[in-house]
Structures are given as C-alpha cells and as structure tokens.
Amino acid sequence: MKTELRGTSLREDDIQKGTALVTEWRGKIDFAYDAGVAIGQFLHGLKEGKLLGRKCRSCNRVMIPPRMFCELCFRRSDEWVELKDTGKVNTFSISYVNTDASRRQTPQVPAVVEIDGASPGMGIMHLLGEVGDSVEAIMKRVKIGTPVRAVWKPADQREGAITDILYFRPIG
Amino acid sequence: MQKVAVLGAGMTRFMRRSLETGRELCWEAASAALEDAGLTLADIDCVVLGSAPDAFDGVHLKGEYLLDGAGAKGKPYTRVYVGGGTGVFMVPAGWWHVASGAFRTCLVLAEEKMSSTMPHPQAAFNAIYDQFTERPLGVNLLWIFSLEMNRYMQTYGIPVETIAQVAVKNKKNAKDHPASQVAGDFTVDEIVNSEVMAYPVMRLMVSPVTDGAAAMVLANEDFAKKKGGKHVWIEGVGWNLDTSYWTNRDLAYPQYVENAAKMAFKMAGIKDPRKEIHVVEPYDPFAYKELHHLEGLQLADKGQAPRRLEEGFWDRDTTTGIPSSPSGGLLGVGNPIAAAGLMKAIEIYYQLSGKAGKRQIKRNAQRGMAQAWGDLMQVGTVMIMGV
C-alpha cells in the first residue's frame, strides 16, 4: 500500500484561531414518541408501582420489556403477567461519564437486572443505588448475581415512566 | 454465481478532525482505490456506499450528499447500513452486486466524519437506546459496552490486565500503518491506569473519534482475468443480527458473530477455521471486543481467547498462531466507524497480496477474514478472502 496517504489533520486551535473555517448550525428537533401498545401498558404499570411482563403460551416465555408479539414463535403474545419488583444483577458498570460526555465526580452504576418472575435471562437496564461511590466500594458491594429490589418514587410523583423506579438497591 | 476479485484499495489518513468534508474524503479514498486498481471511473459499473447515521453529520440524505465524491453520478448507487458492522458489511454488499452477474465491477466506499458534532458525537450515539425504557435513565454510549465487558470478564474470570494487552498489541501494530491516529508504545500499566470511563472500560481501551474514508474495487472473474495479474478473491461472506432486546441476551458470547462466521465458512468451504484461516482482523472498538469476537469467529474456545493472547498466539509476528489485527485495528489506526471496518477488510487484502509493507505477517497467508460488529451489540458481519 501507499505510505503517503491524503487527508489534512486539523488541530483544536486551527478552529479557535480561525485558520480553518467552520460554519455552525444548531439542529434542534423535538420528539414525542407514542409509547405503543406494549410499552404503553408497561408504563401504566410503572405508575401503579408494578412491573409487567408479557407471556407467550407457545414457548412459555415471560418477556420483559414486554412486546405484543413473540419474536421466536412469531405469533401474538397472550397475556399480561405481574412480575416482582426484585431481581438479580446480570451485569453492571461504574460510569464516570455523563450523558453529554462530561465527567462525573461520583459514578453512576448502570446495570442489567434480571427480573424475578420473568424467564431466565430476561432483564432490563436500570441504575443501581446505595452501593457506594468509588470503584473499590462498588466492586465490593455488587457482584454478578447480587439480589436487588426496586426503589420507587412516591406514588403521587409517578408519571408512567421508567424513572418511576429511582434505582435498584441490593437486598440483604 | 460469479467469482469476485479485489482489484485495488485506498484510504485517507485517519484523523480526529479533517479539513476535508465527507464528500472530499470520499473523493480522496475513491480516487486512491481506482489508482491502485489501475482503473478509471468509466470502468466502474456501480457504487456501494457505507456510512453511519445522518445525525453525525447533521446532513440528511447523507448518501446523496456524498454521491459525487463517491463517483456515483449517473450510476446504480446503494447505501447500506448496519451500525458499527457497516464497514465489513460493505464487502458482502459489493460482492452481491458482482456475484449476482448484474455488474462487472463495483466501487465500494466507506466514509465517516464524526468531528462535526460538537463537542463530541455522544448525543448522536445516545439515540441508539430505547426511547421509553432506556434513554430517560440518562444513558451514554459507554454503558452498553462496559456492561457487556463486565459480563464477559466475570463469566470467564478474565483479569482486566489481560484485556489491556489487546490495546498494547494493537496500538503497537498501528505504528506501521500510514493512516494511524492513535498508535504508540504503551505498557499494560499505562492502559489499566488510564482514566476510568465506565469501569471496566478505561480511556486507552476505547477507540477514538475519527474522520476518514476507505474504498475498494471489486470485479468479476472475466474482468479480473482480462486485467491480468494475481488476484485476491472474496471466498465467503456472512452477516447476522440478534434481537434488539439486548437486555434479554447472553452478553458473554456473540452468537450472531458465530452465525455470520458459519455462513461465511460454509460459502468458502472451510471445515476447520483454526487451520484454514491464517490472518484475522476482528472488530476492536473496545479492547475486550477483539477477544469476544475471536471466540465468536470460532478461532478460540469460549473464554479462551484471553489465554491465547497471553501466549502470543495473536501476535503479528507469530509463526504458529493466527495474527490478529496486524493493521493496528480501531484501537491504533482509529475508528471512523464504517471506514474503520473497511480498513480492516482492506488489511486482509494487503496481507494476502503481500502489500502490507512493514505490517506483513511472518507466516505465509493463503486465507484471511475480517469481521465487524455494531448496532445494539447485535450484528456480526464477516468476509473471507483467499489467494
């Protein structure tokens, strides 16, 4: 292959000093997503303090997040099932980066939580809380398989959103 | 079905921010590939383009925006997209245009300009998450990968220091790649002690934000033979997607990569990949991913790719193992998403045609494979080339 490739690399100050010109544009677009049949019902359940799953009677899976179809059997799923608000940690991470890529002083602990009452391996992503505020402390407190329970917002503050659960905390 | 040969390849430098626009990057890569193949645009029957979401550029109809630089004016033109898997998927996509008999030749082009989003493309990445059940939690892109990495490490008891060795190897290999953005000599300690992004992912275990483009010229057997010379052939292609309900999956093993690899092995008539594949470019946007993917590609048993790494099995100068990411990969050369995947496929072409220069592997390679991955950690794209 050629060892001299084309392309001109800019540095940060090329833009600041105006030696390389840029045209700025701020594209602001607002969305309101219709929650749909399955997630709409799921969000209603959260408002009532319940985690709802959906069962397929053909493969007998209880699915969360719920869907109105079974993607394995490719048929309409059959019934709503109220799950527990407990589960176990499938995996977790200790994040020092905010949603806008800025740094955090104390970490967030996102996790996949397998929900009790759903089929094995059926989890949702949420946050863990009350687990410490450093990598060392959190690694000591949380393991894969650690049992956890949802910590809900007070009933009058719930709005039918995934954030009606504040976080999951270890049990015991 | 027509046999499909690779006649040439080209790419730009990989840069954190390029002066060139996406359209100009396309032109530079396309013209370099045509020059390498000894062809002109008049020889090209169709063009296939790969690029990531429009949101990176803030330009809608991105395929159309790039069209003129891609050499597609007045030609059959297709844009394909499977997230991070797009770059290697460009090879199957170009292949089917020619293998079908519909076209003699195809220019395959991959472009990414990630620097336009300010100050960082994070906001564009966050929209991959489910808008109801995930995004309201305040997500960032690192979450999903650190969650998968932790599950992989804990399932097999893999120390973070072992995974860091992938970054050491690839950043070192990349010192010999002329496109490189983040090559260098690092120790395991430097990698492990770099800033924690989302534990267990540290800064030096993540590929960078990059601008760049890459291109490849494909032709059918008749065209290639008339052109003369010795050719590298596309022997197998495969792709596969798992469920988008990623929190319902086994995160310790990429089943979709296995499915894609097996599709490609079958097409290439490969029975024993560990003997018949001589060089590999697995997708490495994060250090653990190279190991995860080597297992999915059937080149190591589940949980065993880290052990092979410690033995030097994946080193570029191995004579008994399988060199892995001799290019330097995304961790060393850089990660202009679609262009990074195609860079990896192009590395196999260079290795098999003896054009890899200082990166040329020690063992004699008759056959190699490249693989990419992406979307919600659910797509495997694979291509196998041979001589």
Chai-1 contact restraints between the chains, C-beta under 6 A:
chainA,res_idxA,chainB,res_idxB,connection_type,confidence,min_distance_angstrom,max_distance_angstrom,comment,restraint_id
A,M1,B,Y350,contact,1.0,0.0,6.0,A-B,restraint_1
A,M1,B,K355,contact,1.0,0.0,6.0,A-B,restraint_2
A,T3,B,P178,contact,1.0,0.0,6.0,A-B,restraint_3
A,L5,B,T12,contact,1.0,0.0,6.0,A-B,restraint_4
A,L5,B,R13,contact,1.0,0.0,6.0,A-B,restraint_5
A,L5,B,P178,contact,1.0,0.0,6.0,A-B,restraint_6
A,L5,B,A179,contact,1.0,0.0,6.0,A-B,restraint_7
A,R6,B,T12,contact,1.0,0.0,6.0,A-B,restraint_8
A,R6,B,E28,contact,1.0,0.0,6.0,A-B,restraint_9
A,G7,B,T12,contact,1.0,0.0,6.0,A-B,restraint_10
A,G7,B,R13,contact,1.0,0.0,6.0,A-B,restraint_11
A,G7,B,M15,contact,1.0,0.0,6.0,A-B,restraint_12
A,G7,B,S18,contact,1.0,0.0,6.0,A-B,restraint_13
A,T8,B,L19,contact,1.0,0.0,6.0,A-B,restraint_14
A,S9,B,M15,contact,1.0,0.0,6.0,A-B,restraint_15
A,L10,B,R17,contact,1.0,0.0,6.0,A-B,restraint_16
A,L10,B,L19,contact,1.0,0.0,6.0,A-B,restraint_17
A,A20,B,L19,contact,1.0,0.0,6.0,A-B,restraint_18
A,G27,B,G58,contact,1.0,0.0,6.0,A-B,restraint_19
A,Y33,B,Q131,contact,1.0,0.0,6.0,A-B,restraint_20
A,A35,B,F132,contact,1.0,0.0,6.0,A-B,restraint_21
A,I39,B,F132,contact,1.0,0.0,6.0,A-B,restraint_22
A,P65,B,T133,contact,1.0,0.0,6.0,A-B,restraint_23
A,T91,B,L147,contact,1.0,0.0,6.0,A-B,restraint_24
A,T91,B,N150,contact,1.0,0.0,6.0,A-B,restraint_25
A,T91,B,R151,contact,1.0,0.0,6.0,A-B,restraint_26
A,S93,B,W143,contact,1.0,0.0,6.0,A-B,restraint_27
A,S93,B,S146,contact,1.0,0.0,6.0,A-B,restraint_28
A,S93,B,L147,contact,1.0,0.0,6.0,A-B,restraint_29
A,S93,B,N150,contact,1.0,0.0,6.0,A-B,restraint_30
A,S93,B,A198,contact,1.0,0.0,6.0,A-B,restraint_31
A,I94,B,Y199,contact,1.0,0.0,6.0,A-B,restraint_32
A,S95,B,W143,contact,1.0,0.0,6.0,A-B,restraint_33
A,S95,B,A198,contact,1.0,0.0,6.0,A-B,restraint_34
A,Y96,B,V196,contact,1.0,0.0,6.0,A-B,restraint_35
A,V97,B,N140,contact,1.0,0.0,6.0,A-B,restraint_36
A,V97,B,L142,contact,1.0,0.0,6.0,A-B,restraint_37
A,V97,B,M197,contact,1.0,0.0,6.0,A-B,restraint_38
A,T99,B,G138,contact,1.0,0.0,6.0,A-B,restraint_39
A,T99,B,N140,contact,1.0,0.0,6.0,A-B,restraint_40
A,A101,B,H120,contact,1.0,0.0,6.0,A-B,restraint_41
A,A101,B,Q122,contact,1.0,0.0,6.0,A-B,restraint_42
A,P110,B,W143,contact,1.0,0.0,6.0,A-B,restraint_43
A,V112,B,L147,contact,1.0,0.0,6.0,A-B,restraint_44
A,V112,B,T247,contact,1.0,0.0,6.0,A-B,restraint_45
A,M122,B,N248,contact,1.0,0.0,6.0,A-B,restraint_46
A,G123,B,T247,contact,1.0,0.0,6.0,A-B,restraint_47
A,I124,B,T247,contact,1.0,0.0,6.0,A-B,restraint_48
A,M125,B,E134,contact,1.0,0.0,6.0,A-B,restraint_49
A,M125,B,T247,contact,1.0,0.0,6.0,A-B,restraint_50
A,V135,B,Y199,contact,1.0,0.0,6.0,A-B,restraint_51
A,I144,B,Q154,contact,1.0,0.0,6.0,A-B,restraint_52
A,A161,B,P136,contact,1.0,0.0,6.0,A-B,restraint_53
A,I162,B,T133,contact,1.0,0.0,6.0,A-B,restraint_54
A,I162,B,P136,contact,1.0,0.0,6.0,A-B,restraint_55
A,T163,B,P136,contact,1.0,0.0,6.0,A-B,restraint_56
